[in-house]
Amino acid sequence: MNPLKALVEHGQSVWLDFLSRDFLQKGGLQRLIEGDGLGGVTSNPSIFEKAIAESAQYDDQIAQAVASGRATVTDIYEELAVTDIRTAADQLRPVFDKTSGGDGYVSLEVSPYLALDTQATIEEARRLWRMVGRENLMIKVPGTLPGIPAIHQLLSEGINVNITLLFSQDAYEDVIEAYLNALEDRADRGEPIDRIASVASFFVSRIDTAADKLIAKHIEQSKSPDEGSILERLRGKIAIANAKLAYQRYQDCFSGPRWERLAKRGARPQRLLWASTGTKNPDYSDVLYIEELIGPDTVNTMPLKTLEAFRDHGHIKNTLLEGVTAAKVTLEALERAGISLDAITNELVTDGVRLFADAFDMLLGALARKRKLILGTALNGQTMTVGEALQAEVERAQEQWRAEGNMRRLYQKDANLWTGHDEDRWLGWLDVADSTLKNTDELARFAEEVRAEQFTDAVLLGMGGSSLGPEVLAATFGSASGYPLLYVLDSTDPEQISSVEAKLDLARTLFIVSSKSGSTLEPNVLLDYFWARVGEVVAPDRVGSHFIAITDPGSSLQKIAEQQRFWRIFPGDPSIGGRYSVLSNFGMVPAAVIGLDVRRFLERSIVMERSCGRDVPPAENPGVQLGLLMGSAASRGRDKVTIVASPSIADFGGWAEQLIAESTGKNGKGLIPVDGEPLGDPAFYSDDRLFIYLRVPGEAQPAQDEAIEAIERAGHPVVRISVSNFDFIGQEFFRWEIATAVASAVLGVNAFDQPDVEASKVAARELTEVVEKQGALPFETPVFRENGVALFTDAANEQDLKKAGAA
């Protein structure tokens, strides 16, 4: 008889630890079911990574998912995996039906990133269960301490569970208890328990691999030949001994009054499944972990190579029930030798979680690369030429960020990624493009209303982050036909105000008052001034129709806007700081005013958002790559970021300049952005520069290209960002926001606070109060005056300047 079929006759199910689309489509699984009595399939991230990365079979489906525009890398993986899991489940359905649900299962694993998060594991398992929609599915959940309550909850809800990463007998007993409790909970609620299925996956060969290393070390240190000989006899015996004693616990727990009460209601025992059964040591039989673990009511899940080997030369015997006493002696001898099996199994659980996460990283990285190729010019490109030493440092940082899961920490809003202060309150920008996209119909209607009102001009009154993003949009896109020209007024300088006002027809001008807090002095002063000026040319009850506000809910500006009956009030997001707000209403409302297709703009921007997502490993993540480079370069003294851009997007540098400077420059640390500097001879620059060149390929700029090439040849680090077209600039907003947040984490500063800005606002308010009370600013004596230039500062700074060499 076929040894694989003989296993089934002995009460052991044969499952396959392998899955690929090619294997499914070419009938490989079906042949094993029909020819070898195969009863199930298990999958894991390593299996899917190998299948997807090394095959073109998935490329069409990946391309379809990418074409949808909003799929994350994880979304793409799940779509591919669910397709394969459903196909395998359907091919195994006859086995499931024939055995009345006793066999015929396919296993799909929850994200390895969730191994230590009970609630997240429960939620993901529920979601995957619904997605697959097959009764013969098992959701794989690791048997970690946080996994145990998740296992109980899922089983009690009627979701089949394959418990993975079991190594110790104590952990196995916890799993059995979770299973029995779940069945009892369902029974107490009057719910059926006869269709609940579960397996407890006991990993085998990994125990021998770990134990053998320690045994070999102890043999080297042994003080006598006899001691070494005893230890030598333990090689390759620990895993099987451990498994045999686990089987004894299985028999004890699934017998007796407690189990019999459940069995009478149709409950099935939770079978032990032997996993990791491929032999790692070439000195051992390639079917060792099959032949030595045969027994009724068990499952052996085999890699394809091991399955084929057992079919060829496997021998059948009920080995699980043999040598139980010898197994106890073996484990006792291991303990006497000073080797702790508990320590081995605890470490294996930790390593197993890490290895599965590593494999998942590799899988998502492979998908990110395929996604990038498919997107082509729909995703702005990025290349780095930074020299071997800096490149090696960046690669080390990338690996550290990957291993520590720092992108997931960023998206989980972990303030400890920076300084542990209040950073978690300021990360709403991470998904603001998605939330703003949901409101684009409202923005489109407002844009049509603006056009219908026939405004010829619009003036944005704001400072810093509230003004620089809209300024980039206005300069880059201009105004669509029939929409007003947009001016950005971010200064209280009388000459600048007069210059802007001279271009306006106040009776046909819309004013956009933009302030998150609503208490910033400059926009409020400008509001008062232009409110009065508009009041001179329109009826008093029509002044408010010339003003809209963009401000956080409940701000003083909102109250003013309501009192003065502004035409519209658009809410900001309190969890987004001004300099990170361009993809929110602070940028998109002015964009709508000038007739920009906001939906199209955001959809293009989201392509970069997905490329910089939590599930894209650092080595494939353009925003993280740039941020780690900036942080690493700064640590090597290259703390001046020189930004060069093609003419059509030249204004982007001003926005990036404020983002970088205000985010990273504090506590004696920081990056110094340099925007708009004419490029000079490479010899002009010392080794404190990092050059970033944003280039629109369709714009011929030979002088810029030649200057950058010369700088690169001279050994300066250069990043080239290829902006497919000027209307892809939205992607750069997000790339640079991620990069700046990451660079700030590398530098160890809070990317989102602005202590000097706040101090300046307080000082400005104090001076304003003095003027209101006294009618003039307080008299001050300059510390320096020469050639019409006067310098005013406090005494402490005056002393610091003198110490630094100032006259």
C-alpha positions in Angstrom: 0.0 0.0 0.0 1.0 3.6 -0.6 2.6 4.5 2.8 0.8 7.9 2.8 -2.6 6.1 2.4 -1.4 3.6 5.1 -1.0 6.5 7.5 -4.7 7.4 7.0 -5.5 3.7 7.7 -3.7 4.2 11.0 -5.8 7.1 12.0 -3.4 9.9 11.0 -4.3 12.6 8.5 -1.8 13.6 5.9 -1.7 17.4 5.3 0.5 19.3 2.9 2.6 22.3 4.2 2.7 23.9 0.8 0.5 26.0 -1.5 1.0 27.8 -4.8 -1.3 28.9 -7.6 0.7 27.0 -10.2 0.4 23.8 -8.1 -3.4 24.3 -7.8 -4.0 25.2 -11.4 -2.0 22.3 -12.8 -3.7 19.7 -10.7 -1.0 19.0 -8.1 -3.2 19.3 -5.1 -6.0 17.3 -6.7 -3.5 14.4 -7.5 -2.4 14.3 -3.9 -6.0 14.2 -2.7 -6.9 11.4 -5.1 -3.7 9.4 -5.1 -2.3 9.8 -1.6 -5.4 10.5 0.5 -4.3 14.0 1.3 -6.6 15.5 3.9 -5.6 19.1 4.3 -3.3 22.0 3.5 -1.5 24.5 5.7 0.0 27.8 4.5 2.2 30.5 6.1 3.9 33.7 5.1 7.1 31.9 4.0 5.0 29.6 1.7 3.2 32.6 0.1 6.4 34.6 -0.2 8.1 31.9 -2.2 5.0 31.3 -4.3 4.3 34.9 -5.2 7.9 36.2 -5.5 9.1 33.3 -7.7 6.1 33.0 -10.0 4.4 35.1 -12.7 1.1 33.3 -12.0 0.0 36.1 -9.7 1.0 39.1 -11.8 -2.3 39.6 -13.6 -4.3 39.7 -10.3 -1.7 42.0 -8.8 -2.0 44.3 -11.8 -5.8 44.4 -11.4 -5.5 45.2 -7.7 -3.0 48.0 -8.4 -5.2 49.4 -11.1 -8.0 49.9 -8.5 -5.8 52.7 -7.1 -6.3 52.4 -3.4 -5.2 48.8 -2.6 -2.4 48.6 0.1 0.3 46.0 -0.2 -1.5 44.0 2.5 -4.8 44.3 0.5 -3.0 42.8 -2.5 -1.5 40.0 -0.5 -4.9 39.1 1.1 -6.6 39.1 -2.3 -4.0 36.7 -3.7 -4.0 34.5 -0.6 -7.7 34.3 -0.3 -8.0 33.3 -3.9 -5.6 30.4 -3.4 -7.1 29.4 -0.1 -10.6 29.3 -1.6 -9.4 27.2 -4.5 -7.7 24.8 -2.2 -10.7 24.6 0.1 -13.0 23.9 -2.8 -10.7 21.1 -4.0 -10.7 19.6 -0.5 -14.4 20.0 0.0 -15.2 16.4 -1.1 -12.9 15.2 1.7 -14.6 17.5 4.2 -18.0 16.2 3.2 -16.9 12.5 3.1 -15.5 12.8 6.7 -18.5 14.9 7.9 -16.1 17.8 8.7 -13.5 15.6 10.3 -10.9 16.5 7.6 -10.4 18.5 4.4 -9.3 21.7 5.9 -7.1 24.6 4.6 -5.3 26.9 7.0 -4.7 30.6 6.6 -2.6 32.6 9.1 -3.4 35.9 10.7 -0.7 38.5 10.3 2.4 37.5 12.3 2.6 41.2 13.4 -0.3 40.6 15.6 1.1 37.6 17.6 1.3 39.6 20.8 -2.0 41.5 20.4 -5.1 39.6 21.5 -7.8 41.9 20.3 -6.2 42.6 16.9 -5.8 38.9 16.4 -9.5 38.3 17.1 -10.5 41.1 14.7 -8.3 40.0 11.9 -9.3 36.3 12.3 -13.0 37.3 12.0 -12.3 39.4 9.0 -10.3 36.6 7.2 -13.0 34.0 8.1 -15.6 36.2 6.4 -13.4 37.0 3.4 -12.7 33.3 2.6 -16.2 32.2 3.3 -15.5 28.5 3.4 -16.6 26.1 6.1 -13.5 24.0 5.8 -11.2 26.9 6.6 -9.0 27.0 9.7 -7.6 30.3 10.9 -4.0 30.0 12.2 -3.4 31.7 15.5 0.0 31.4 17.4 -0.2 29.8 20.8 1.5 32.7 22.5 0.2 34.0 25.9 -1.8 36.8 24.2 -3.0 34.2 21.6 -4.7 31.9 24.1 -7.6 34.2 24.9 -8.0 35.0 21.2 -8.1 31.2 20.4 -10.8 30.8 23.1 -12.9 33.7 21.7 -12.7 32.6 18.1 -13.6 29.0 18.8 -16.5 30.1 21.0 -17.8 32.1 18.0 -17.7 29.0 15.8 -14.5 29.9 13.9 -12.2 26.9 13.3 -8.6 27.5 14.6 -5.3 26.0 13.9 -3.0 26.9 16.8 0.6 27.3 15.7 4.0 27.7 17.3 3.5 25.1 20.0 6.7 23.7 21.5 6.1 23.1 25.2 3.7 20.7 26.8 2.5 23.4 29.3 1.6 25.7 26.4 -0.2 22.8 24.8 -2.3 22.3 28.0 -3.3 25.9 27.9 -4.5 25.4 24.3 -6.5 22.4 25.2 -8.1 24.3 28.0 -9.0 27.2 25.7 -10.6 24.7 23.3 -12.6 22.9 26.0 -13.8 26.1 27.5 -14.9 27.4 24.2 -16.9 24.3 23.5 -18.5 24.5 27.0 -19.4 28.2 26.4 -21.1 27.3 23.2 -22.9 24.4 24.8 -24.1 26.6 27.7 -25.5 29.1 25.2 -27.3 26.3 23.4 -25.2 26.6 20.3 -24.0 23.6 18.2 -20.5 22.2 18.8 -20.5 19.3 16.4 -19.0 21.4 13.5 -16.2 23.1 15.4 -12.8 21.9 14.3 -9.3 22.7 15.7 -5.8 21.4 15.6 -2.9 22.1 17.9 0.3 22.4 15.8 3.2 21.0 17.7 6.5 22.1 16.0 9.0 19.3 16.0 12.3 19.5 14.1 13.0 23.0 15.4 13.3 21.6 18.9 16.0 19.1 17.8 17.9 21.8 15.9 18.0 24.0 19.0 18.6 21.1 21.5 21.4 19.5 19.3 23.3 22.8 19.3 23.3 22.9 23.1 24.1 19.2 23.4 27.1 19.6 21.1 28.3 22.6 23.3 28.0 20.5 26.4 29.8 17.6 24.8 32.7 19.9 24.1 32.7 20.9 27.7 32.2 17.4 29.2 34.8 16.2 31.6 34.7 12.5 30.8 34.0 10.2 27.8 31.1 8.6 29.7 29.4 12.0 30.1 30.0 12.8 26.5 28.6 9.5 25.4 25.4 10.0 27.4 24.9 13.4 25.8 25.7 12.0 22.4 22.8 9.6 22.7 20.4 12.5 23.2 21.0 14.0 19.7 17.9 13.9 17.6 15.8 12.4 20.4 14.4 15.4 22.2 11.7 16.5 19.8 10.2 13.1 19.4 10.3 12.5 23.2 8.6 15.8 23.7 5.9 15.0 21.1 5.2 11.6 22.6 4.6 13.0 26.0 2.4 15.7 24.5 0.3 12.9 22.9 -0.1 11.4 26.4 -1.5 14.7 27.6 -3.8 14.7 24.6 -5.1 11.3 25.5 -5.6 12.3 29.2 -7.5 15.5 28.4 -9.8 14.1 25.7 -11.1 11.4 28.0 -13.0 11.3 31.2 -16.3 12.9 32.4 -15.6 16.4 31.2 -14.8 15.4 27.6 -17.6 12.7 27.5 -20.2 15.4 28.2 -19.0 17.4 25.2 -18.6 14.3 23.0 -22.2 13.4 23.6 -23.2 16.7 22.0 -21.0 15.9 19.0 -17.8 17.6 19.9 -14.6 16.5 18.1 -11.3 16.2 19.9 -8.7 18.9 19.1 -6.2 16.8 17.2 -2.5 17.2 17.6 -0.8 18.2 14.4 2.9 17.6 13.9 4.4 20.6 12.1 8.0 21.5 11.1 8.5 17.8 10.1 11.0 18.4 7.4 14.4 17.0 8.6 16.9 19.8 9.1 19.9 17.6 10.0 21.2 15.6 7.0 22.5 12.9 9.3 19.0 12.0 10.2 16.4 10.1 8.1 14.5 12.4 5.8 11.3 10.8 7.1 12.3 10.7 10.8 9.5 13.0 12.0 6.9 11.0 10.1 7.8 7.5 11.1 8.3 8.3 14.8 5.1 10.2 15.2 2.4 7.9 13.9 -0.8 7.5 16.0 -4.5 7.8 15.8 -6.4 11.1 15.9 -3.3 13.1 14.8 -2.3 15.1 11.7 1.1 15.3 10.1 1.6 18.3 7.9 4.6 17.7 5.6 6.6 19.8 3.1 6.2 18.5 -0.4 9.7 17.0 -0.4 9.1 15.1 2.8 5.7 13.9 1.6 7.3 12.5 -1.6 10.1 10.9 0.4 7.6 9.1 2.8 5.6 7.9 -0.2 8.8 6.4 -1.6 10.3 4.7 1.4 8.3 5.4 4.6 7.5 2.6 7.1 4.3 2.4 9.1 4.0 1.6 12.8 2.0 3.0 15.7 5.1 4.7 17.1 3.4 7.4 19.2 2.3 4.8 21.7 5.7 3.2 22.0 8.6 4.2 24.1 6.7 6.6 26.4 8.8 5.6 29.4 12.0 6.0 27.4 10.8 9.5 26.3 10.5 10.5 29.9 14.0 9.2 30.6 15.4 11.1 27.6 13.9 14.5 28.8 15.1 13.8 32.4 18.6 13.1 31.1 18.5 16.4 29.2 17.6 18.3 32.4 20.3 16.5 34.4 22.8 17.6 31.8 21.9 21.2 32.6 19.9 21.9 29.5 16.5 23.4 30.1 13.8 22.2 27.6 11.6 25.1 28.9 14.3 27.6 28.0 14.6 26.0 24.6 10.9 26.1 23.9 10.4 29.6 25.2 13.1 30.9 22.9 11.7 29.0 20.0 8.3 30.7 20.5 10.1 34.1 20.4 12.1 33.1 17.4 9.1 31.7 15.7 7.1 34.9 16.0 10.2 36.9 14.7 10.8 34.5 11.8 7.2 34.6 10.7 7.3 38.4 10.9 10.5 38.4 8.9 8.9 36.1 6.3 5.9 38.4 6.1 8.2 41.4 5.6 9.9 39.5 2.7 6.5 38.7 1.2 5.2 42.3 1.5 8.5 43.6 0.1 8.2 41.3 -2.9 4.7 42.6 -3.5 5.8 46.2 -3.1 8.4 45.7 -5.8 5.9 44.2 -8.2 3.4 47.0 -7.4 6.1 49.6 -8.2 6.9 48.0 -11.5 3.3 47.8 -12.5 2.7 51.5 -11.5 5.6 52.7 -13.6 5.3 56.5 -14.1 2.1 56.6 -12.1 4.4 56.6 -9.1 7.1 59.3 -8.8 10.5 57.6 -8.9 13.4 57.9 -6.5 17.1 57.0 -6.8 20.0 57.6 -4.5 23.7 57.9 -5.2 25.2 58.5 -1.8 28.5 56.7 -1.6 29.4 53.4 0.0 29.8 54.5 3.6 26.5 56.5 3.8 24.7 53.8 1.8 25.9 51.1 4.3 24.6 53.3 7.2 21.2 53.8 5.5 20.9 50.0 4.9 21.7 49.4 8.6 19.0 51.9 9.6 16.6 50.3 7.2 17.2 46.8 8.7 16.8 48.2 12.2 13.5 49.9 11.3 12.3 46.7 9.6 13.3 44.4 12.5 11.8 46.8 15.1 8.5 47.2 13.1 9.0 51.0 13.3 6.6 51.7 10.4 3.9 49.9 12.1 4.7 51.8 15.3 4.5 55.0 13.3 1.0 54.2 12.0 0.0 52.9 15.5 0.9 56.5 16.7 3.6 55.4 19.1 5.0 58.6 20.6 8.1 56.7 21.8 9.3 56.5 18.2 10.3 60.1 18.7 10.5 61.5 22.3 7.5 59.9 24.0 5.9 63.4 24.5 2.7 64.1 22.6 3.5 62.9 19.1 0.6 60.5 19.1 -1.7 63.5 19.0 -0.4 64.8 15.7 -0.5 61.9 13.3 -3.8 62.5 11.6 -2.0 63.3 8.4 -1.1 59.7 7.8 -4.5 58.9 6.3 -5.9 62.4 5.7 -5.8 62.0 1.9 -8.3 59.1 2.3 -10.6 61.0 4.6 -10.5 64.2 2.4 -11.2 62.1 -0.7 -14.5 61.1 0.9 -15.5 64.8 0.9 -14.5 65.6 -2.6 -18.1 65.8 -3.8 -18.7 68.6 -1.3 -15.5 70.3 -2.4 -16.6 70.0 -6.1 -20.0 71.5 -5.3 -18.3 74.4 -3.5 -16.0 75.0 -6.4 -19.0 75.3 -8.7 -20.6 77.8 -6.3 -17.3 79.8 -6.4 -17.4 79.9 -10.1 -21.1 80.8 -10.2 -20.4 83.8 -7.9 -17.9 85.0 -10.6 -15.1 85.8 -8.2 -12.2 87.1 -10.1 -9.7 86.8 -7.2 -9.2 84.9 -4.0 -6.8 85.8 -1.2 -5.7 83.3 1.4 -4.9 85.0 4.7 -2.7 82.6 6.7 0.8 81.9 8.0 3.3 79.1 7.7 1.8 75.7 7.2 -1.6 77.2 6.5 -0.3 79.2 3.6 2.7 77.5 2.0 0.8 74.4 0.7 -1.8 76.5 -1.1 0.9 78.7 -2.4 2.6 75.7 -4.0 -0.7 74.6 -5.6 -1.5 78.1 -6.9 2.0 78.5 -8.4 2.0 75.0 -9.8 -1.5 74.7 -11.3 -2.7 78.3 -11.7 -6.4 78.8 -11.9 -8.8 76.9 -14.2 -10.9 78.8 -16.6 -13.7 80.7 -14.8 -12.1 80.3 -11.4 -10.5 83.1 -9.4 -6.7 83.7 -9.2 -5.3 82.8 -5.8 -3.0 85.2 -3.9 -1.4 84.1 -0.7 -0.9 86.8 1.9 1.3 85.6 4.8 2.8 88.9 5.9 1.6 92.0 7.7 4.2 94.1 5.9 2.2 97.1 4.7 4.0 97.2 1.3 3.2 93.5 0.6 -0.5 94.0 1.7 -0.7 97.1 -0.6 0.9 95.2 -3.4 -1.7 92.4 -3.2 -4.6 94.7 -2.6 -3.7 96.8 -5.7 -4.4 93.7 -7.9 -7.8 93.0 -6.5 -11.4 94.0 -7.4 -12.6 93.8 -3.7 -16.2 93.5 -4.8 -15.3 90.3 -6.6 -12.7 88.9 -4.2 -13.1 85.9 -2.0 -11.0 85.8 1.2 -9.9 82.5 2.7 -9.0 83.0 6.4 -6.9 80.0 7.2 -5.8 79.3 10.8 -5.9 76.1 12.8 -6.0 77.6 16.2 -7.9 80.8 15.1 -5.8 82.8 17.5 -2.7 83.5 15.3 -2.3 87.2 15.3 -1.4 87.9 11.7 -4.4 86.2 10.0 -6.7 88.0 12.5 -5.1 91.4 11.8 -5.5 90.7 8.0 -9.1 89.6 8.5 -10.0 92.8 10.3 -8.3 94.9 7.7 -9.9 93.3 4.7 -13.3 93.0 6.4 -13.3 96.7 6.7 -12.1 97.2 3.1 -14.7 94.9 1.6 -17.3 96.7 3.8 -16.5 99.9 1.8 -17.5 98.4 -1.5 -20.4 96.0 -0.8 -23.5 96.2 1.3 -23.0 95.5 5.1 -25.1 92.3 4.9 -23.0 91.0 2.0 -19.5 91.3 3.5 -19.7 87.9 5.1 -20.4 86.3 1.7 -16.8 87.3 0.6 -15.2 85.3 3.5 -14.7 81.6 4.2 -12.8 80.1 7.1 -10.7 77.0 7.4 -10.1 76.3 11.1 -10.2 73.6 13.7 -13.6 72.9 15.3 -14.3 75.1 18.3 -11.6 77.7 17.5 -11.9 81.4 18.1 -11.9 81.8 14.3 -15.0 79.5 14.0 -16.8 81.7 16.5 -15.9 84.9 14.7 -16.9 83.3 11.4 -20.3 82.3 12.8 -20.9 85.7 14.4 -19.9 87.6 11.2 -21.8 85.1 9.0 -19.0 83.9 6.8 -20.2 82.2 3.6 -18.6 78.9 4.6 -16.6 77.3 7.4 -14.5 74.3 6.6 -13.2 72.2 9.6 -9.6 71.3 10.1 -8.4 68.1 11.8 -7.1 68.8 15.3 -4.7 65.9 15.0 -2.8 67.5 12.1 -0.3 70.3 12.6 -0.3 73.1 10.1 2.8 72.1 8.2 1.4 68.6 7.6 -2.0 69.8 6.6 -1.7 70.4 2.8 -3.7 67.3 1.9 -6.5 68.2 4.3 -9.0 71.1 4.0 -6.2 73.6 4.6 -4.8 72.7 1.2 -7.8 71.2 -0.7 -10.3 74.0 -0.1 -8.0 76.6 -1.8 -7.3 74.0 -4.5 -11.1 73.7 -5.1 -11.4 77.5 -5.2 -8.9 77.7 -8.2 -10.8 74.9 -10.0 -8.3 72.0 -9.4 -9.8 68.5 -9.8 -9.4 67.6 -6.1 -10.5 64.1 -6.5 -8.0 63.3 -9.2 -5.3 65.1 -7.3 -5.9 63.1 -4.1 -6.2 59.8 -6.0 -2.8 60.4 -7.5 -1.5 61.4 -4.0 -2.8 58.2 -2.5 -0.6 56.2 -4.8 2.4 57.5 -2.8 0.6 57.1 0.5 0.1 53.4 -0.2 3.8 53.2 -1.3 4.8 54.6 2.1 2.3 52.6 4.1 2.8 50.7 7.3 3.0 47.4 5.4 5.8 48.4 3.0 9.2 47.4 4.4 11.8 50.3 4.7 13.9 49.0 1.8 11.0 49.4 -0.5 9.4 52.4 1.1 10.3 55.7 -0.7 9.4 58.0 2.2 11.2 55.9 4.8 14.3 55.6 2.5 14.5 59.3 2.1 13.9 60.0 5.8 16.5 57.5 6.9 19.0 59.0 4.4 18.4 62.5 5.8 18.8 61.3 9.4 21.8 59.2 8.6 23.4 62.0 6.6 22.9 64.4 9.4 24.6 62.0 11.8 27.7 62.2 9.5 27.7 65.9 9.4 25.7 66.3 6.2 22.9 68.3 7.8 22.2 70.8 5.0 19.5 69.5 2.7 19.8 71.4 -0.6 16.5 71.2 -2.6 16.6 71.7 -6.4 13.5 71.5 -8.5 12.4 71.8 -12.1 10.8 75.2 -12.8 7.2 74.0 -13.0 7.4 72.7 -9.4 10.0 75.2 -8.1 7.7 76.5 -5.4 7.6 73.1 -3.7 11.0 73.8 -2.1 9.5 76.6 0.0 6.9 74.2 1.5 9.5 71.5 2.1 11.9 74.0 3.6 9.4 74.9 6.4 8.4 71.3 6.9 12.0 70.2 7.4 13.2 73.2 9.4 10.3 73.5 11.8 10.0 69.7 12.3 13.7 68.8 12.9 15.3 72.0 14.2 15.1 72.0 17.9 17.1 71.0 21.0 20.3 71.8 19.3 19.6 69.3 16.6 18.2 69.5 13.1 18.4 69.6 9.4 19.0 72.9 7.6 17.0 73.0 4.3 18.4 75.2 1.5 15.9 76.1 -1.1 16.3 78.2 -4.2 20.1 78.4 -4.0 21.7 78.7 -7.5 23.9 75.6 -8.0 27.6 76.3 -8.0 30.8 74.5 -8.8 31.2 71.3 -6.8 34.3 72.7 -5.2 32.1 75.4 -3.6 30.5 72.8 -1.3 32.0 71.3 1.8 31.0 67.8 2.9 28.0 69.0 4.9 25.5 68.8 2.0 22.8 66.4 0.8 21.3 67.3 -2.6 17.8 66.4 -3.5 16.8 67.0 -7.1 13.1 67.0 -8.0 13.0 66.7 -11.8 10.0 66.7 -14.2 11.3 64.6 -17.1 9.4 66.5 -19.7 11.2 69.8 -18.8 14.5 70.2 -20.5 16.8 71.8 -17.9 20.3 71.0 -19.2 22.0 73.5 -16.8 20.4 71.9 -13.7 21.1 68.4 -15.0 24.8 69.2 -15.7 25.3 70.9 -12.3 23.8 68.0 -10.4 25.8 65.5 -12.4 29.0 67.4 -11.6 28.1 67.5 -7.9 27.4 63.8 -7.9 30.7 63.0 -9.7 32.5 65.1 -7.0 31.2 62.6 -4.4 28.3 64.5 -2.8 25.3 62.4 -2.0 22.4 63.1 -4.5 18.8 61.9 -4.5 16.9 62.2 -7.7 13.1 62.3 -7.5 11.4 61.9 -10.9 8.1 63.8 -10.7 6.1 62.2 -13.6 4.3 65.5 -14.3 3.8 68.7 -12.3 0.3 67.5 -11.4 1.8 64.6 -9.5 3.1 67.0 -6.9 0.6 65.7 -4.3 2.7 62.5 -4.1 5.7 64.6 -3.0 3.7 66.2 -0.2 3.2 62.8 1.4 6.7 61.4 0.6 8.3 64.4 2.3 6.0 64.3 5.3 6.9 60.7 5.9 10.6 61.4 5.3 10.6 64.3 7.7 8.8 62.3 10.4 11.3 59.5 10.0 14.3 61.8 10.0 13.1 63.4 13.2 12.8 59.9 14.8 16.4 59.2 13.8 17.5 62.6 15.3 15.5 62.0 18.4 13.3 65.1 18.2 9.6 65.7 18.3 8.6 66.2 14.6 5.3 67.9 15.4 5.9 70.5 18.1 7.0 74.1 17.5 8.3 75.5 20.7 10.0 78.6 19.1 6.9 79.4 17.0 4.6 79.2 20.1 7.1 81.3 22.1 7.0 83.9 19.2 3.2 83.9 19.2 3.2 84.6 23.0 5.7 87.4 22.6 3.8 88.9 19.8 0.6 88.9 21.8 2.3 90.5 24.8 3.7 93.3 22.6 0.3 93.9 21.0 -1.2 94.3 24.5 1.5 96.8 25.3 0.7 98.8 22.1 -3.0 98.7 22.9 -2.4 100.0 26.4 0.4 102.5 25.8 0.0 103.4 22.2 3.5 102.4 21.2 6.1 99.6 21.5 8.4 99.7 24.5 11.7 101.5 23.8 14.7 99.2 23.2 18.4 99.9 22.6 20.0 97.9 19.8 23.1 95.9 20.7 24.6 96.6 17.3 24.1 99.3 14.7 26.0 99.8 11.5 25.3 100.9 7.9 21.5 101.2 8.6 21.3 97.8 10.2 20.3 97.5 13.9 20.2 94.3 15.9 18.0 93.9 18.9 18.3 91.0 21.3 18.2 90.1 25.0 21.2 90.3 27.3 21.8 86.5 27.4 21.9 86.2 23.6 24.1 89.3 23.4 26.7 87.6 25.6 26.5 84.4 23.6 27.0 86.3 20.4 30.1 88.0 21.8 31.5 84.6 23.0 31.0 83.4 19.4 33.1 86.2 18.1 30.6 89.0 17.3 32.0 92.5 17.8 
